[in-house]
Amino acid sequence: MWGKQYAEKFLFLLACVLGVLPVWLPYFPPMVDLPQHAAQISLFLNLRDASFPFVSLFDVHLFTPYLFGYSLIAVFTPLLGIVAASKLVVSAALAVFPWSTRFFMRAAGADPYWAWLVFPVLYGFSYQWGFINFIVAAPLGLLFLGLIWRQQGQANSHSTWLMIFLLYLLFFSHVLILALFGGIAAIYWWWYSQRLKEFLRLAWPLLTPLPLLIAWLVVQHDHPMSKLPIEWDLAWFSVFDSYYSYLAAWHNPEHTGWGRINGFIPRLLGIRPDITTTFLGLTLFALPLSVGYRITTSRVRLIPFGVIVIVVLLAPSIFFGVAYLFQRFTFLALPFYLFMLDVPRVSIRQYQRWLGYAAPIIAFAWIGFMSYNAVQFNKDAAGFETILAKMAPGKRALAMIFERDDSHSIAPTFVHFTAWYSALKNGVTDPSFAVTQVQPVTYRPDQLPTVRIQGFEWFPQKFDWQYHAGRQYDYFVARAPIDHGAYLFREATCSIELLAHEGHWWLYQRSAAC
């Protein structure tokens, strides 16, 4: 008995270690926003140097809910470099997530064995979009809920202070995770108390980060990105691709099946929708039931899954300038579902035991599948390192990405890829996250570029030399199947030359004499 338990734990640890292979196999991980986050950290480190040529463009704001994840990467960057430091923090978050799921399940008496099934969801929507702070915050949220459930409606001074610490850590990791897990905790405590006085006695720790949250909202209230309209896309069975424009989806039959319900499994697994995708996703939910496990009769354990269902079905898609809001929560549905399962009361038959062994097999097979995709992504990215090598450090670049997709991801992994120039060569790349309200480094109001995020990156063909101030850029980086230089720079008042070209990557340089 003990031998089997130790063997299973060893295999689980091995899966956690091997699970980070998709991050490390390609030089640049296939994560959309990761280059922009790395650029933010590099800018922050560079702004400490008064000789940095772009000091006058930016302000630094340490009061940001992204502080924890960014700080971890910044600490390791001098030792490992920005790429390896980013990979290390992402890897740690991915490796800890299955273990935090086990802790969360064990706290309420659910069988932690089924945490094996969360490995496939590690590489879904949030991973491929590169929401690194969200990914870092998620296992902390599971640990927070596990701690609450372990108390069984009770609290002592030690656990209370630990919960307060985790709540503050969640605020400085990601506000959305704080809101979700704080809301679940509040519902849980109300369920146990049923009276306002008892509820306040249990739930008062949830109030401790509120002053920070309110102060941050007040500070960001006037930022233009905070005033973007709320988008409430309730297309549950949409045939369009919600990641791109409806026009792009109309012209590409592969980009279909992305509604809130029919797009749930593709977002969960990070693979494009088809019959195979649906079968694999349903298998993750059906496998424990086939072994004899059943949904618990304890209503309090239904709370987390009930909340995530409401979020996926009804939450906005854009709120307070944050895009893809409900989509990013998808990967939490599986651990919350597994949390609801009760151990069978009757003996498990032999064939059911064999079915149960499928969970580790699925985990290792999925790690292998995503590792293969990561290697293929490296091939899709071929040519960028050649372009990057031709770019002198400390310059300003404009990204014009016409081909945003790779061959396997469900996200446009190349849309922000040029930001690696900022991260690695101490330059500045637009469009930049520095125009958004949640970043530690932002453009000063009088230095805001006309090239804005959530706009230009989707329509580089609208580049206008005068309006977009083409003279301020030293480099123009394009990803396209053909040379668009003649069209893009047809109105340029400076001489623009094609400096390098490899694969689908094109590097143009403004004449130094301009």
DOLO-957904 format. One record per residue (C-alpha): residue in three letters; x negated, y, z. Coordinates in steps of 0.1 Angstrom, whole numbers, padded with zeros to 4 digits, always signed. Each point is the difference from the previous one (the first is absolute). Example, Ala and Ser with C-alpha at 12.3 -4.5 7.8 and 13.67 -1.06 7.14 Angstrom:
2
Ala-0123-0045+0078 Ser-0014+0034-0007 
% end
This chain:
514
Met+0000+0000+0000 Trp-0027+0025+0011 Gly-0021-0010-0030 Lys+0028+0008-0024 Gln+0006+0034+0016 Tyr-0036+0010-0001 Ala-0003-0012-0037 Glu+0031+0021-0009 Lys-0014+0031+0018 Phe-0033-0005-0018 Leu+0017-0002-0034 Phe+0020+0030+0008 Leu-0031+0020+0009 Leu-0017-0013-0032 Ala+0031+0013-0020 Cys-0003+0034+0017 Val-0037+0001-0010 Leu+0006-0012-0036 Gly+0030+0023-0003 Val-0022+0030-0004 Leu-0017-0014-0032 Pro+0024+0019-0023 Val-0014+0032+0015 Trp-0036-0009-0004 Leu-0002-0019-0033 Pro+0005+0031-0022 Tyr-0024+0029+0006 Phe+0030+0024+0002 Pro+0031-0016+0016 Pro+0032+0001-0021 Met+0017+0025+0022 Val+0016+0031-0015 Asp-0005+0026+0027 Leu-0033-0013+0015 Pro-0022+0022-0022 Gln+0019+0031+0012 His-0003-0011+0036 Ala-0038-0006-0004 Ala-0003+0034-0017 Gln+0017+0016+0030 Ile-0025-0016+0024 Ser-0029+0010-0022 Leu+0012+0036-0002 Phe+0004+0001+0037 Leu-0036-0012+0005 Asn-0013+0024-0026 Leu+0017+0031+0013 Arg-0022-0002+0031 Asp-0028+0011-0023 Ala+0000+0037-0008 Ser-0018-0006-0033 Phe+0028-0022-0013 Pro+0010+0019-0032 Phe+0037-0003+0006 Val+0001+0012+0037 Ser+0021+0031-0010 Leu+0028-0021-0015 Phe+0011-0020+0030 Asp+0013+0001+0036 Val-0004-0028+0025 His+0030-0011+0022 Leu-0008-0027+0026 Phe+0036+0001+0013 Thr+0012-0027-0025 Pro+0017-0034+0005 Tyr-0026-0015-0023 Leu-0028+0007+0025 Phe-0005-0036+0013 Gly-0005-0018-0033 Tyr-0021+0028-0015 Ser-0022+0001+0032 Leu-0008-0037-0002 Ile-0011+0003-0036 Ala-0020+0032+0007 Val-0019-0017+0029 Phe-0012-0028-0023 Thr-0006+0021-0031 Pro-0036+0012+0010 Leu-0009-0037+0006 Leu+0017-0018-0029 Gly+0010+0027-0025 Ile+0035+0011-0007 Val+0011-0029-0021 Ala-0011-0027+0024 Ala+0013+0019+0030 Ser+0034+0003-0016 Lys+0000-0037-0008 Leu-0010-0009+0036 Val+0029+0020+0015 Val+0025-0014-0025 Ser-0014-0035+0006 Ala+0003+0003+0038 Ala+0036+0011-0003 Leu+0009-0029-0023 Ala-0018-0025+0021 Val+0017+0012+0033 Phe+0035+0001-0015 Pro+0006-0038+0001 Trp-0014-0002+0036 Ser+0022+0029+0011 Thr+0030-0018-0016 Arg-0008-0031+0021 Phe-0002+0021+0032 Phe+0033+0017-0009 Met+0017-0034-0006 Arg-0015-0017+0030 Ala+0012+0029+0023 Ala+0037-0010-0006 Gly-0004-0037-0002 Ala+0000-0004-0038 Asp-0023-0025-0014 Pro-0033+0018-0010 Tyr-0009-0028-0024 Trp+0022+0017-0027 Ala-0023+0030+0000 Trp-0018-0019-0027 Leu+0027+0012-0024 Val-0010+0037+0004 Phe-0032-0004-0020 Pro+0017+0004-0034 Val+0015+0034+0011 Leu-0034+0015+0008 Tyr-0005+0009-0036 Gly+0035+0014-0008 Phe+0012+0035-0008 Ser-0017+0019+0028 Tyr-0034-0017-0007 Gln+0001+0006-0037 Trp+0010+0036+0004 Gly-0029+0005+0024 Phe+0020+0013+0030 Ile-0030-0007+0023 Asn+0012+0019+0030 Phe+0034-0018-0002 Ile-0019-0033-0002 Val-0022+0009+0029 Ala+0031+0010+0021 Ala+0021-0031-0007 Pro-0018-0025+0022 Leu-0001+0025+0028 Gly+0037+0003-0002 Leu+0004-0038+0002 Leu-0022+0000+0031 Phe+0021+0028+0015 Leu+0032-0020-0005 Gly-0015-0032+0012 Leu-0010+0018+0032 Ile+0036+0012+0005 Trp+0015-0034-0006 Arg-0024-0016+0023 Gln+0013+0022+0028 Gln+0035-0014-0005 Gly+0017+0033+0009 Gln-0024+0007+0029 Ala-0030+0023+0003 Asn-0030+0005+0023 Ser-0025+0028+0002 His-0026-0019-0020 Ser+0022-0009-0029 Thr+0016+0035+0000 Trp-0033+0018-0005 Leu-0011-0025-0026 Met+0033+0007-0019 Ile-0006+0037+0002 Phe-0035-0004-0013 Leu+0013-0021-0029 Leu+0027+0026-0008 Tyr-0026+0028-0002 Leu-0022-0023-0021 Leu+0029-0006-0023 Phe+0006+0038-0004 Phe-0036+0005-0011 Ser+0002-0030-0023 His+0033+0005-0018 Val+0032+0019+0011 Leu+0023-0023-0020 Ile-0012-0031+0018 Leu+0004+0019+0033 Ala+0036+0009-0009 Leu+0009-0035-0011 Phe-0015-0019+0030 Gly+0010+0027+0024 Gly+0036-0003-0012 Ile+0000-0038+0003 Ala-0014+0004+0036 Ala+0027+0025+0008 Ile+0028-0024-0012 Tyr-0016-0029+0019 Trp-0001+0019+0033 Trp+0036+0013-0005 Trp+0011-0036-0005 Tyr-0016-0011+0032 Ser+0011+0030+0021 Gln+0035+0009-0013 Arg+0000+0030+0024 Leu-0016+0033-0007 Lys-0019+0002+0033 Glu-0015-0034-0004 Phe-0008+0007-0037 Leu-0019+0032+0009 Arg-0019-0019+0026 Leu-0012-0025-0026 Ala-0003+0021-0031 Trp-0016+0032+0013 Pro-0034-0009-0014 Leu+0016+0005-0035 Leu+0004+0037+0008 Thr-0037+0005+0007 Pro-0011+0005-0037 Leu+0030+0022-0008 Pro-0018+0033+0009 Leu-0028-0010-0025 Leu+0025-0009-0026 Ile+0020+0032+0003 Ala-0031+0021+0000 Trp-0012-0017-0032 Leu+0034+0004-0017 Val+0000+0037+0009 Val-0035+0005-0013 Gln+0009-0017-0033 His+0035+0015-0004 Asp-0011+0027-0024 His-0022-0021-0022 Pro+0014-0003-0035 Met-0003-0038+0000 Ser+0022-0002+0031 Lys+0028+0018-0019 Leu+0003-0025-0028 Pro+0036-0012-0003 Ile+0010-0033+0016 Glu+0005-0027-0026 Trp+0025-0027+0009 Asp-0003-0026-0027 Leu+0027-0026+0008 Ala-0004-0020-0031 Trp+0000-0034+0017 Phe+0000-0020-0033 Ser-0018+0025-0023 Val-0015-0014-0031 Phe-0025+0029-0001 Asp-0034+0002+0015 Ser+0001+0023+0030 Tyr-0038+0003+0000 Tyr-0001+0020-0033 Ser+0023+0022-0019 Tyr+0033-0014-0013 Leu-0012+0009-0035 Ala-0031-0022+0004 Ala+0021-0029+0013 Trp+0024+0004-0029 His-0028-0005-0025 Asn-0017-0029+0019 Pro+0022-0030+0006 Glu-0025-0014+0026 His+0007+0029+0023 Thr+0035-0011+0010 Gly+0017-0015+0030 Trp-0011+0025+0026 Gly+0032+0009+0019 Arg+0002-0002+0038 Ile+0012-0035-0001 Asn-0012-0016-0032 Gly-0034+0018+0005 Phe-0003-0012+0036 Ile-0020-0032-0007 Pro-0023+0016-0026 Arg-0009+0027+0025 Leu-0004-0025+0028 Leu-0025-0022-0020 Gly-0016+0027-0022 Ile+0008-0019-0033 Arg+0022+0010-0029 Pro+0036-0013+0001 Asp+0010-0032-0018 Ile+0015-0033+0010 Thr-0032-0013+0014 Thr-0004+0030+0022 Thr+0035-0004+0014 Phe-0006-0037+0007 Leu-0032+0006+0019 Gly+0015+0028+0021 Leu+0031-0021+0009 Thr-0023-0029+0009 Leu-0017+0022+0027 Phe+0034+0006+0016 Ala+0015-0035-0006 Leu-0030-0022+0011 Pro+0005+0003+0038 Leu+0038-0007-0004 Ser-0009-0032-0020 Val-0020-0012+0029 Gly+0029+0004+0024 Tyr-0005+0035+0014 Arg+0031+0022+0003 Ile+0008+0037+0005 Thr+0001+0007+0037 Thr+0032+0006+0019 Ser-0018+0026+0021 Arg+0013+0033-0015 Val-0028+0020+0014 Arg-0025-0018-0022 Leu+0021+0010-0030 Ile-0008+0037+0006 Pro-0033+0004-0019 Phe+0013-0018-0031 Gly+0033+0018+0001 Val-0019+0034+0001 Ile-0022-0009-0030 Val+0030-0012-0020 Ile+0016+0034+0006 Val-0032+0018-0010 Val-0005-0020-0032 Leu+0036+0005-0010 Leu+0008+0035+0011 Ala-0032+0021+0008 Pro-0010+0028-0024 Ser-0026-0007-0027 Ile-0016+0035+0006 Phe+0002+0020+0032 Phe-0021+0029+0014 Gly-0022-0003-0031 Val-0008-0037+0007 Ala+0007-0021-0030 Tyr+0010-0037-0002 Leu+0013+0001+0036 Phe+0023-0031+0001 Gln-0021-0020-0024 Arg-0031+0000+0023 Phe+0019-0016+0028 Thr+0008-0031-0020 Phe-0029-0022+0013 Leu+0013+0003+0036 Ala+0032-0019-0010 Leu-0017-0034+0001 Pro-0016+0002+0035 Phe+0033+0014+0014 Tyr+0018-0029-0016 Leu-0023-0026+0014 Phe+0005+0017+0034 Met+0037-0011-0001 Leu-0007-0037-0004 Asp+0006-0024+0028 Val-0019-0033+0005 Pro+0022-0030-0010 Arg+0018-0017+0030 Val-0001-0034-0017 Ser-0030-0020-0010 Ile-0016+0009-0034 Arg+0001-0027-0026 Gln-0032-0012-0017 Tyr+0008+0016-0033 Gln+0007+0033+0018 Arg-0035-0002+0016 Trp-0015-0003-0034 Leu+0020+0030-0012 Gly-0013+0020+0029 Tyr-0036-0007-0012 Ala+0009+0021-0031 Ala-0004+0032+0019 Pro-0038+0000+0003 Ile-0002-0013-0036 Ile+0020+0029-0012 Ala-0022+0024+0020 Phe-0033-0013-0015 Ala+0015-0003-0035 Trp+0012+0036+0001 Ile-0034+0013+0012 Gly-0016-0019-0030 Phe+0026+0015-0024 Met-0005+0035+0012 Ser-0038-0004+0000 Tyr+0003-0010-0037 Asn+0021+0031-0007 Ala-0026+0021+0018 Val-0028-0014-0023 Gln+0022+0007-0030 Phe+0005+0036+0012 Asn-0038+0004+0001 Lys+0000-0008-0038 Asp+0028+0025-0006 Ala-0020+0027+0019 Ala-0031-0008-0021 Gly-0015+0032-0014 Phe+0008+0023+0028 Glu-0033-0006+0018 Thr-0018+0009-0033 Ile+0020+0033-0002 Leu-0006+0007+0037 Ala-0038-0005-0005 Lys+0000+0028-0026 Met+0017+0025+0023 Ala-0023+0023+0019 Pro+0008+0004+0037 Gly+0016+0031+0015 Lys+0022+0009-0030 Arg+0037+0003-0006 Ala+0020-0025-0021 Leu+0035-0003-0014 Ala+0015-0034-0004 Met+0022-0007-0030 Ile+0012-0036+0003 Phe+0022-0011-0029 Glu-0004-0037+0008 Arg+0008-0004+0036 Asp+0006-0037+0003 Asp-0022-0031+0003 Ser+0010-0034-0012 His+0014-0015+0033 Ser+0010+0027+0026 Ile+0035+0013+0005 Ala-0015+0035+0006 Pro-0018+0024-0023 Thr-0034-0008+0015 Phe-0019+0025-0022 Val+0021+0031+0005 His-0024+0014+0027 Phe-0031-0021-0009 Thr-0020+0031-0011 Ala+0001+0012+0037 Trp-0028-0025+0006 Tyr-0022+0027-0015 Ser+0008+0023+0029 Ala-0005-0027+0025 Leu-0034-0012-0014 Lys-0016+0031-0016 Asn+0011+0028+0023 Gly+0021+0017-0026 Val+0036+0010-0003 Thr+0026-0018-0022 Asp+0035+0013-0009 Pro+0028-0010+0003 Ser-0009-0003+0037 Phe+0018-0009+0032 Ala-0014+0032+0014 Val+0032+0017-0011 Thr+0021-0021+0023 Gln+0010+0008+0036 Val-0012-0032+0018 Gln-0037+0001-0009 Pro-0028+0012+0022 Val-0016+0020-0029 Thr+0023+0022-0020 Tyr-0004+0027-0026 Arg+0001+0036+0014 Pro+0033+0017-0011 Asp-0019+0024-0023 Gln-0020-0029-0016 Leu+0028-0023-0009 Pro-0005-0015-0035 Thr+0028+0000-0025 Val-0008-0037-0004 Arg+0023-0015+0027 Ile+0005-0035+0013 Gln+0033-0017-0007 Gly+0001+0017-0034 Phe-0030+0003-0022 Glu-0013-0035+0006 Trp+0031-0014-0017 Phe-0001+0024-0030 Pro-0037+0008-0009 Gln+0012+0006-0036 Lys+0014+0033+0013 Phe-0035+0014+0008 Asp-0002+0036-0010 Trp-0034+0017+0000 Gln+0012+0034+0011 Tyr+0027-0011+0025 His-0021-0027+0017 Ala-0031+0022+0000 Gly-0021-0024-0020 Arg-0031+0022+0003 Gln-0004-0009+0037 Tyr-0006-0037-0008 Asp-0034-0014-0008 Tyr+0013-0034-0010 Phe+0031-0015-0014 Val+0006-0037+0005 Ala+0025-0018-0021 Arg+0012-0036-0002 Ala+0016-0008-0033 Pro-0003-0024-0029 Ile-0011+0027-0024 Asp-0018+0034+0002 His+0025+0027+0008 Gly-0027+0027+0002 Ala+0010+0019-0031 Tyr+0036+0003+0012 Leu-0007+0007+0037 Phe-0026+0028-0007 Arg+0016+0015-0031 Glu+0004+0034+0017 Ala-0032-0001+0021 Thr-0020+0032+0001 Cys-0031-0020+0009 Ser-0019-0026-0019 Ile+0010-0035+0012 Glu-0021-0030-0009 Leu+0005-0038+0004 Leu-0028-0009+0024 Ala+0007-0037+0004 His+0025-0027-0010 Glu+0003-0036+0010 Gly+0030-0022-0003 His+0031+0022+0006 Trp-0019+0026+0020 Trp-0010+0033-0015 Leu-0021+0027+0016 Tyr+0000+0035-0014 Gln-0022+0029+0012 Arg+0005+0037-0002 Ser-0029+0018-0015 Ala-0023+0015+0027 Ala-0002+0032-0021 Cys+0037+0006+0004 
% end
